[in-house]
Amino acid sequence: MTPRKTRILTGITTSGTPHLGNYVGAVRPAVAASKAPDVESFYFLADLHALIKVQDPARVQRSTLEIAATWLACGLDPGQVWFYRQSDVPEITELTWMLTCVAGKGILNRAHAYKAAVDRNRADGEDDDAGINAGLFMYPVLMSADILLFNADKVPVGRDQVQHIEMARDFGQRFNHLYGEPAGKQYFRLPEAAIEENVATLPGLDGRKMSKSYDNTIPLFAPRATLRKLIASIVTDSRAPGEPKDADDSNVFQLYQAFASADETAAMRREFEQGIGWGDAKQRLFERIDSEVAPLRERYETLMAEPQKIERLLRDGAQRLREAHAQPLLRELRAAVGLRDLSQGTGGARRKAAAKAALPQFKQYREADGRFHFKLVDADGALLLQGTGHESARETGQLVARLRQAGGAGLRADAGTVRLEDVVVGELGDDVALEDVVAALAQFSAEDAA
């Protein structure tokens, strides 16, 4: 049985143009991490989150295009990761409401961003909630839905975001407790914050942290001439050429070492000690950054010229993700909270939930080769049938639906290979007979007919 890969989820808010700080601190390390063979990576464009603080529609649209093109230009492979736009997955917003109904308001009152806004209002003599929209207050619930819908194991965040991961754990645990009993059903895994202690924080043009809030950024894909001009404008001290300079206290040096190798960094440090002029140091910085960014810039510009291609890619990514993960889980969650088919009756709901939990289960997933698979396991989790791989989640889902509908009829096995009519559907588990699979599928057929 193939072990479940560690799921890592990263969201990027579509509120601005990517800059060098985003690249060094988030994009470059995340793209490298996405290539690990034991990881299933989820990357999404958080355009719903952007609406909390950006009310310029053109800016949200432009930022979404720029950020998608940036990740693709920097090497993110949509064939190996889940890459999607948040607003293309409506199950996220439906789950947000379900979590809202179990989230404690007291916990949300203590969210850092909301508290900071309240504190600013109090300092200014304003009403606590002046100018604060409900989106800011509910931000942690939407973020929890982003994470819990895909049962992410780890979420890379800075220390200022750890609180939100703790909230996601709290909301998921409350939901499991309210709706998972008495059968002990755990609808959600409880995520962990993956704190990146060594993530580089780059200084901006004025020496403060590079941030859109300070308007001191260097756009990642600025034209070559603009990049040179911006680097030339970095604030430095008044020490002249020939005077030793403190590399560790220099914005120019900090930017340089974020792009340079260890040997290059050591050589530049010696030149600072020997009194390199600021003009020469900035020229060296420009050349080093441009040598890494130039090929990425070319790919970026090509992608930006084909927005329809990016649109198709995002929509396809979201649709595959919905079929493989979001829709199956939401069906379970809707039933759990009582949003059910009225013809099925309401008596003994808890007992029925417990009985359902004891049924065999189909599990659909995506392997590292990009193909979609399923497996049928019994009530104890033992493998009955390992499905073959397919090019799309839709094909896998359709085959699972056929097996459920057939209820075991039409199945035959030859040397462990199972066929439904003339279609190969998979291989029997160890020490499993075809009769075991047929009996399990008959339970699905009976449940569907009930």
N, C-alpha and C positions, 0 to 999 in steps of 0.2 A: 504494500500500500504506500503510495507516494505521500511523504509528510507535507503538511501544509506549510507553505512559505511564509516568512514573516512579512506582514503587510505594513508598508510605510506610506503615509499620506502627507502630501504637501500642498498647501493652497497659496495662491499668489493673487493679492488684491489688485484689481484692474483700475487703479486710480491715478496712474502717472506713467511717464516714460522710463524704462529701465536705465539705470546708471551703473557706473563702475562698481559702486558699493554693492548693488544687488548682485552683480555678476560674481564678484569675489566671495561675498558672504553667503550667497544662496545658490545661484544658478550653477556655477562651475562645480562645487562639491556635490550638489544634488544629481547632476548629470552623471558624474563619476560613480556615485553610490547606486544609481539605477541599473548599472551593469553587473551588479553582484548576482551570482546565480541562485542564491538562496533567498532572494527578496522579490516580492511582488509590489511594484511601485504605483502609486496613484498620484497624479499631478493634475490640479484643476485650477481654472481661472475663476477666481472668486468675485464674479461681477455682481452678485447679490450683496455681498459685503460692501462693495464699492459705493452702493447707493446710500449707505449710512452717512457718508460725508461728502459725496460728490453729486451735485444736482445738475450737472452739465451733461446732457445725453451724448453729445458729440465726443466729449472727453472720455466717457466710459467706453464708447464704441472704439475710439482710436486706441485707447490704452489696451483694450482686449486684443486688438489686432497686433499691436506692437509687442505685447508680452508673449503672445502665442508664437509670433515670428522669432522672437528672441530665443525662446527655449528650443525651438526646432533648429535654428541656426547654430546654436551652441551644442548640438549633438543629441538632443533627446529623441529617442526612437519610438514613435507611436505604435510600432509593431511589437515592442517589447514591454511597454508600460501602458497603464490606463491614462489617457490624456484627454481631458474633457472640459467643457464650460459648465460651471455650476448651474446656471439657469436652464440648461438643457436637460436637467435631471429633476423633474417635478416631484419625484419621491422625496427629495431633500426637504422641500418646503412642507410636504405632508407630514413627514416625520418631525419637522420642527414644531408643528402644532401639537402633535402627540406628546413631545417632550415638554412643551410649554405647560401642559396640563399635569405634569408630575414635578416640574421644577419649583423649588421653593423661592418665593419672592425675596425672602431674607438673604438667600445666597446671592441672588442677582444684585441686591442692594450693595453688596460688598465687592462687586467686580471693580477692578482697578480703574478702567477707563471711565466708568460711570461715576465712581467716587471722586476721581480727579476733576471731572466736569462740575460736580456738585461743589467741591471745595473752591474751585475758581469762582463760581457764582456767589458763594458765601463771602469770599474775600472782596468781591466787588459790591457787596451789599444787595445782591439780587436774590430772587426766589430760588430755592434749591434747584428746581428743574427748569429754570429759564433757558430757552434755546436748546434744550436736550430733546432729541426725538426718541420715540420708542424703539427705533432700530438700534440705537446705541445701547439702550438698556437690555434689549433682547439679543444682542450680538453673541453672547456666550451660548445661547440655546441653538442658534443657527450653526455656530461652529461645532457644537456637539453633534448636531444632525449630520454635518459633513463627515464627521469621524465615525460615528456609530453605525451609519447606514452601511458602511463597507467593512465594519468590524476591524478597523485598523488596529494593529498591535502597537505601533510606535508613530509618534508625530514629532518631527524635528521642530523645535521652537526655541526662542530665546527665553531667558529667565522671566521676562515680563509677561510671557504667555503661559507659563506653567499653571497658573491659576485656572485658566480656561480648560486645560486638560483635566485638572482635578474636578472641575464642574461636570465635564462630560462623563467622567467616571461616576460621579454622584447621580446624575440623571439616569444613566444606563442601569446603575444598580437599583435605583428606585423602581424603574420600569420592570426589571427582572423580578423584583420582589412582589410588586403589585399584580403582575399578570403571568408570572411564571409558576406560581404556586397553584395547586399542591404538587404538581408533577416535577418541580425543580427545573423547569425549562429556563435556559439562559439565552435570551434573545440576543443579547449584546455581550461582546467581549469588552473588558475594561481596558482602555488604552493607556499607554505609558508615554510620558514626555521624554523625548530624546534631546537632551540639552547639549548643544554643540558648544563646548567650552572654548574651543580653539578657532571658532569662526572669526574671520578677520573683519574688523570694523574700520573702514577707511575714512580718513579725514577728507573733508570737502575743500573747496577753494579757499575758505576762510579759516580752516583749521579745526572747526567743529565737525562732529560726525556728519558724513555725507548723507544728506536727507532732503527730500522734496520740501519738507517743512521749513528748512532754512534757506531754500533756494540757492544752495551751494554745490549742486551736483555737476558731474561731468557725464553727459549722456553716453551710454555704452557704445552706441553706433553713430556718434557724431561724425560728420565728414572729416577727412584727414586734416584739412586746413583749420576747421573749427576746433578739433581736438588739440592741435598745436597751440592755438590761440588761448584756449581755456587753461591748458597746462602752464603757459607762460604767465597767466594771471594769478597763480597760486601764491598766497601770502607767505613771505619769508622774512627773516630778520635783516638787519642792515650790515651784516658782516661782509667785507669785501673779498674779492679773489685773493687767495694766499693765506687768509685767516682760517685757522682750524674751525670746523663746524661740528656741532653735536648731532650726529645722525639720529639718535633716538628721540630727539626733540624736534625733528624736521618733518613737516608734512610731505615734502618731496621724497625723502628717504622712505617713509612709511608706505607711500604709494608704490615706490619702486620695488620694495621687497615683496609686495603682494603679487607681483608679476614675474620677478626674477628667480633664478635658481639660487641655491645656497652659495655656489662659487661666485656668481654675479653679485649677490648681495654683499659678500665679504669684500670683494674688490671695490664696490662702491663705498662701503664703510671706510676703507683705507683712503679713498680719494677725498672723503669728507674730512678725515683727520689731516690730510695734506692741504686742505683749503680750496677745493674745487669751487669755481665761481657758480653763482646761482643760475646764471644763464646756461652754462654748460650742463649743470645737473638737471635742469628742466629739459634740455634737449635730449639728454640720455634717457630721461623718464619717458618722454614722448616716443622715442624710437622703440623702447622696450615694450610699452603698452601697444603701440601700433603694430608691432610685429606679431603679437598674439591676436589682436582684434581684427586686423585687416581681412584675413580670410573669412572670419565670421561675419564681418560687415558685408562682404560680397554676397554671402548666402542670405543674409537678412534682407538686403535690398531686393534680391530676386523673389523672396517670399512675400515681401510687402507689396510687390507688383502683381501678386496673384491672390488677392483676398478671398476669391471664390474657392480656391484650393484649400486654404486654411479653414474656411467655413465648412466645407465638406468633411474635412478631416475631424474637426471638432464634433460635428453632428454625428458622424459615424462612430467616433469614440464613445460619445454619450449613449447612443442607441445600443451598442454592444454591451456597455457597462450596465445599462438598465436591464437588459435581458438576462445577463449572467448573474447579477448581484442584487440590484435595487428592487426590481419587480418581485422576485421570489420572496425576499424578506418582507416587503411591504404587505404582501398577501397574508403572510403569517401575522404581522403586527395588527393589521386591520381586524383579523379574526380574533386576535387576543384581546383587543379592547372592546369588541362587541359590534364592530362595523361589518355585519354579516348578512348573508342571504336570509331574508325573513322566512322563506319557505322551510328552512332547516329547523325551526323551532328554537325555543330558549331554555327549555328545562334541562337541568343537570349540566350546565355549561362547564363547570369546573371538572366534573367527571369526564365529560366528553373531551376536554382539552388533555386530561391525563391519558385517556385511552389513545388519543391521536399521537401523543408523544411516544407511545409504545409501538407505533407502526414502523415498518421499514421506511427508508428515506432515499430519495434521489439527491445526489450532491453534484452540482455542476461547477466547474472551475477551469481555469486557463493554465496551461503548462508553459515552461520557459521557452519552448519552441514556437509559441504564439498560437498553438492549436487549442481548441476547446474540447473538453472531455466531460464525462459524467461517470459516476459510480453508483451502484445500488447497494445499500448496506442494510443489514437487519436491525431490529430494535436495539441490539446491544452494540451496534457499530461494526460488526464483522462484515467483511466484503463478500457480497454475493456475485456481483457482476461488474467487471471493469469495462467501461465503454471505450470505443475507438475514438480517435481524434478527428475533429472537423475544422474546417477553415473559419467558420463563424459560430457565434453563440446561438444564432437563430437555428442553424442546422441541428445543433445538439439539442436545443429545446424542443424542436419538432419531433426528433426521434424519441425523446423521453415521453412526450405527449402520446405518441403512437403506442409505446410500450404500456403506458398506463391504460389507455383506452382498450387495447387488446386483452389486457388482463391475463396474459400468459398464453393466449390462443395463438397458434401459428409459429410458436418458437420451436426450434430444434437445435441440437448441439452435435458437433463433430469434432472429436479430439479437443474438447474444451472451448472451441469457437462457437459462439451462439449466433444464430441467424433468426431474423423475423421475416418469414417468407424468403426472399432472395437477398435480403440486405444483412450484411454482417454488422452486428450491433456491439459485440465485445467478447470478452473472455471470462469464463467462470472463475470464481475465486478458488483458492486452495481448498481441496476436500469438499467442494460444493457440487451438488448434483443439479441437473436442469430442473428437476422437480422442486428444489428449494426456491429457485428463481420464479418458477411458475406460481408457487404458493404465495410468494411475496407480492407478485404483480396482481394476483387475484384479490388480495386485500385492498390494493389501490382501486381496483375496479369496483369492489363493493362499496368503498368509501365514497367514490365519485357518484355512485348511483343513489347513495342514501339521501 
